[in-house]
Amino acid sequence: MYQANDFHWWQLITAHLYHYDWMHLGLNLMALIMLLYLIPANAKQKLSVCLIAIATIDGYLLLSNVQYYAGFSGSNYALIGLACYQLLEQKKIKKVLLIIVSLFVYVFLFSEKQHQTQSIVWHSLKQAHVLGFISGLTFSWLINNSPANQLTNHTLINR
């Protein structure tokens, strides 16, 4: 778990593996399994957006005044960002807007509940969800529009 008042560098890795309770872990795993199954991307893309989301969230943790952080829901939201990028590529704007509105409603209206585990009172870190989504969407765009990818696509088309 990430603890600002007792910080060690390895917490930037382990915070994403640690969960406050079994319900927190179960919901994160259920979402992850569904997203991995439903999103039509290769494993390298999925892993890449998750790692970029973790790095982005870690940067936020270091620069903000967040006291505690645990879980990998930010990575789950990065996968949703990847899915939205794929839908945008297919010109399915209405689906992307529906996903964004649904996420907004969930993150900002329904995830307000506070939980208490041992001596820590915690709630969902909305910033991690938003940063995960934005980093997944942005990284997907960057990868698919990189000069190396453009060269590969151009070579394949001209063959």
RODO-2510 file (C-alpha; in nm, 4 decimals, decimal comma):
residues 159
     n   res          X          Y          Z
     1     m     0,0000     0,0000     0,0000
     2     y     0,1178     0,3534    -0,0733
     3     q     0,1533     0,5594     0,2450
     4     a     0,2786     0,9141     0,2056
     5     n     0,3815     0,9432     0,5708
     6     d     0,5944     0,6237     0,5549
     7     f     0,7087     0,6231     0,1915
     8     h     0,9384     0,3606     0,0374
     9     w     1,0036     0,3428    -0,3371
    10     w     0,8660    -0,0120    -0,3709
    11     q     0,5230     0,1127    -0,2642
    12     l     0,4884     0,2578    -0,6139
    13     i     0,4742    -0,1031    -0,7367
    14     t     0,3094    -0,2847    -0,4487
    15     a     0,0312    -0,0270    -0,4030
    16     h    -0,1291    -0,1558    -0,7210
    17     l    -0,1226    -0,5133    -0,5925
    18     y    -0,2453    -0,4416    -0,2399
    19     h    -0,6186    -0,4025    -0,1711
    20     y    -0,7956    -0,2701     0,1357
    21     d    -1,0242    -0,5720     0,1719
    22     w    -1,1539    -0,8802    -0,0105
    23     m    -1,4447    -0,6880    -0,1649
    24     h    -1,2021    -0,4333    -0,3111
    25     l    -0,9853    -0,7115    -0,4564
    26     g    -1,2858    -0,9067    -0,5847
    27     l    -1,4386    -0,6109    -0,7686
    28     n    -1,1036    -0,5137    -0,9236
    29     l    -1,0406    -0,8726    -1,0392
    30     m    -1,3932    -0,9148    -1,1761
    31     a    -1,3610    -0,5930    -1,3757
    32     l    -1,0140    -0,6899    -1,4997
    33     i    -1,1275    -1,0333    -1,6188
    34     m    -1,4270    -0,8866    -1,8019
    35     l    -1,2195    -0,6130    -1,9638
    36     l    -0,9438    -0,8510    -2,0760
    37     y    -1,2062    -1,0763    -2,2310
    38     l    -1,4171    -0,8036    -2,3951
    39     i    -1,1505    -0,5750    -2,5405
    40     p    -1,0290    -0,6890    -2,8825
    41     a    -0,6623    -0,5938    -2,8483
    42     n    -0,3490    -0,7991    -2,8274
    43     a    -0,1876    -0,8760    -2,4933
    44     k     0,1041    -0,6375    -2,5608
    45     q    -0,1326    -0,3422    -2,6078
    46     k    -0,3276    -0,4294    -2,2942
    47     l    -0,0147    -0,4678    -2,0832
    48     s     0,1346    -0,1463    -2,2234
    49     v    -0,1659     0,0706    -2,1387
    50     c    -0,1831    -0,0795    -1,7886
    51     l     0,1857    -0,0077    -1,7228
    52     i     0,1546     0,3489    -1,8545
    53     a    -0,1487     0,4011    -1,6302
    54     i     0,0450     0,2727    -1,3283
    55     a     0,3337     0,5087    -1,4061
    56     t     0,0925     0,8003    -1,4492
    57     i    -0,0864     0,7251    -1,1224
    58     d     0,2475     0,6849    -0,9423
    59     g     0,3546     1,0257    -1,0699
    60     y     0,0309     1,1701    -0,9397
    61     l     0,0825     1,0056    -0,5994
    62     l     0,4302     1,1550    -0,5716
    63     l     0,3183     1,5048    -0,6699
    64     s    -0,0092     1,5215    -0,4780
    65     n    -0,1093     1,5102    -0,1140
    66     v    -0,2704     1,1629    -0,1300
    67     q    -0,2038     0,9855     0,1976
    68     y    -0,3028     0,6264     0,1055
    69     y    -0,3499     0,4367    -0,2187
    70     a    -0,4171     0,0729    -0,3009
    71     g    -0,5654    -0,1230    -0,5903
    72     f    -0,5414    -0,1485    -0,9656
    73     s    -0,8688     0,0062    -1,0768
    74     g    -0,6696     0,2806    -1,2523
    75     s    -0,5279     0,0094    -1,4792
    76     n    -0,8786    -0,1188    -1,5414
    77     y    -0,9799     0,2298    -1,6502
    78     a    -0,6765     0,2379    -1,8826
    79     l    -0,8177    -0,0707    -2,0556
    80     i    -1,1480     0,1132    -2,0954
    81     g    -0,9498     0,4000    -2,2514
    82     l    -0,7951     0,1506    -2,4952
    83     a    -1,1423     0,0205    -2,5834
    84     c    -1,2670     0,3761    -2,6417
    85     y    -0,9736     0,4444    -2,8728
    86     q    -1,0606     0,1336    -3,0732
    87     l    -1,4238     0,2460    -3,0950
    88     l    -1,3134     0,5929    -3,2090
    89     e    -1,1045     0,4294    -3,4825
    90     q    -1,4235     0,2552    -3,5972
    91     k    -1,6115     0,5895    -3,5889
    92     k    -1,8448     0,4665    -3,3111
    93     i    -1,8696     0,8045    -3,1404
    94     k    -2,2063     0,7390    -2,9712
    95     k    -2,0682     0,4301    -2,7945
    96     v    -1,7642     0,6252    -2,6728
    97     l    -1,9857     0,9067    -2,5422
    98     l    -2,2067     0,6512    -2,3648
    99     i    -1,9010     0,4928    -2,2010
   100     i    -1,7621     0,8308    -2,0918
   101     v    -2,0965     0,9451    -1,9474
   102     s    -2,1382     0,6088    -1,7690
   103     l    -1,7890     0,6324    -1,6209
   104     f    -1,8484     0,9922    -1,5138
   105     v    -2,1748     0,8986    -1,3402
   106     y    -2,0171     0,5983    -1,1678
   107     v    -1,6928     0,7671    -1,0592
   108     f    -1,8391     1,0955    -0,9442
   109     l    -2,1827     0,9913    -0,8172
   110     f    -2,1782     0,6268    -0,7092
   111     s    -1,8262     0,5745    -0,5766
   112     e    -1,8646     0,8184    -0,2879
   113     k    -1,8989     0,5459    -0,0247
   114     q    -1,6309     0,5421     0,2426
   115     h    -1,4899     0,2180     0,3759
   116     q    -1,2958     0,1414     0,6884
   117     t    -1,0283    -0,1240     0,7066
   118     q    -0,8362    -0,1618     1,0304
   119     s    -0,7421     0,1955     1,1187
   120     i    -0,7701     0,3410     0,7662
   121     v    -1,0829     0,5105     0,6348
   122     w    -1,0686     0,5042     0,2562
   123     h    -1,2702     0,5797    -0,0536
   124     s    -1,2125     0,5427    -0,4247
   125     l    -0,9448     0,7742    -0,5571
   126     k    -1,1336     0,9321    -0,8459
   127     q    -0,8145     1,0836    -0,9830
   128     a    -0,6670     0,7342    -1,0354
   129     h    -0,9724     0,6319    -1,2373
   130     v    -0,9642     0,9456    -1,4509
   131     l    -0,5852     0,9321    -1,4989
   132     g    -0,6066     0,5636    -1,5907
   133     f    -0,8733     0,6303    -1,8528
   134     i    -0,6924     0,9303    -2,0016
   135     s    -0,3562     0,7517    -2,0099
   136     g    -0,5113     0,4444    -2,1768
   137     l    -0,6803     0,6575    -2,4419
   138     t    -0,3757     0,8781    -2,4989
   139     f    -0,1196     0,5967    -2,5061
   140     s    -0,3353     0,3982    -2,7502
   141     w    -0,3471     0,7000    -2,9812
   142     l     0,0292     0,7590    -2,9492
   143     i     0,1146     0,3966    -3,0278
   144     n    -0,1165     0,3810    -3,3276
   145     n     0,0035     0,7154    -3,4645
   146     s     0,3762     0,6740    -3,3992
   147     p     0,6113     0,7127    -3,6983
   148     a     0,7241     0,3496    -3,6617
   149     n     0,3634     0,2268    -3,6732
   150     q     0,2844     0,4536    -3,9691
   151     l     0,5865     0,3152    -4,1555
   152     t     0,4782    -0,0436    -4,0803
   153     n     0,1211     0,0259    -4,1943
   154     h     0,2460     0,1995    -4,5104
   155     t     0,4776    -0,0929    -4,5922
   156     l     0,1973    -0,3464    -4,5417
   157     i    -0,0443    -0,1494    -4,7605
   158     n     0,2049    -0,1168    -5,0469
   159     r     0,2865    -0,4896    -5,0581
***
